[in-house]
Amino acid sequence: MTRRSSPLHRDAESSPHALCLHGETVTPYEAWAFAQFLKRAGWDHYRTLAIGDDEATAMQAAAERLRQALAQQGYAPR
């Protein structure tokens, strides 16, 4: 399957525009893919990668804020 034919790519093309975060540009495809990742990531993912529960909680909270910011820009996968 090519990238152009994937549903992810089609959805990203319909999103408004690329995002710019502190001078770094994120393409619509990358923003959509990251929004998908944030939607799918759960406590177990954060806890596995964290030093402890406090760090996992902070990671999850930051990810949720990023997910909300992406959603406000039109990157809100179902």
C-alpha positions in Angstrom: 0.0 0.0 0.0 1.4 3.4 -0.9 1.3 6.3 1.4 -0.9 8.3 -1.0 -3.6 5.6 -1.0 -3.8 5.2 2.7 -6.8 6.6 4.6 -4.4 8.3 6.9 -2.9 10.3 4.0 -6.3 11.2 2.6 -7.5 12.5 6.0 -4.3 14.5 6.4 -4.8 16.1 3.0 -8.2 17.3 4.1 -6.9 18.9 7.3 -6.3 22.6 7.2 -2.5 23.2 6.9 0.9 22.3 8.2 1.7 23.2 11.8 4.7 25.2 12.9 6.0 24.6 16.4 8.8 26.8 17.6 10.1 27.1 14.0 9.8 23.4 13.2 7.2 22.5 10.5 5.0 19.5 10.9 3.3 18.4 7.7 -0.4 17.6 7.6 0.5 13.9 7.2 2.8 14.0 10.2 0.3 15.9 12.3 -2.4 13.4 11.5 -0.2 10.4 12.2 0.9 11.9 15.5 -2.7 12.6 16.5 -3.5 8.9 15.7 -0.6 7.8 17.9 -1.7 10.0 20.8 -5.2 8.6 20.4 -3.9 5.0 20.7 -1.3 5.5 23.4 -2.4 4.4 26.8 -1.2 4.3 30.4 0.7 1.1 29.8 2.7 2.7 27.0 3.7 5.7 29.1 4.4 3.6 32.2 6.7 1.2 30.2 8.8 4.1 29.0 8.8 6.2 32.2 11.1 5.9 35.3 8.0 5.8 37.6 4.3 6.6 38.0 4.9 10.3 38.4 6.8 10.6 35.2 4.3 8.5 33.3 1.5 10.7 34.6 3.3 13.8 33.4 4.0 12.2 30.0 0.3 11.3 29.6 -0.8 14.8 30.7 1.5 16.4 28.1 0.4 14.0 25.4 -3.3 14.9 26.2 -2.6 18.6 25.8 -0.8 18.0 22.5 -3.8 15.8 21.4 -6.2 18.6 22.2 -4.1 21.2 20.4 -4.0 19.0 17.3 -7.7 18.6 17.5 -8.2 22.3 17.7 -6.3 22.6 14.4 -8.4 19.9 12.7 -6.4 16.8 13.5 -8.9 14.8 15.5 -9.0 11.1 14.4 -12.0 9.1 15.5 
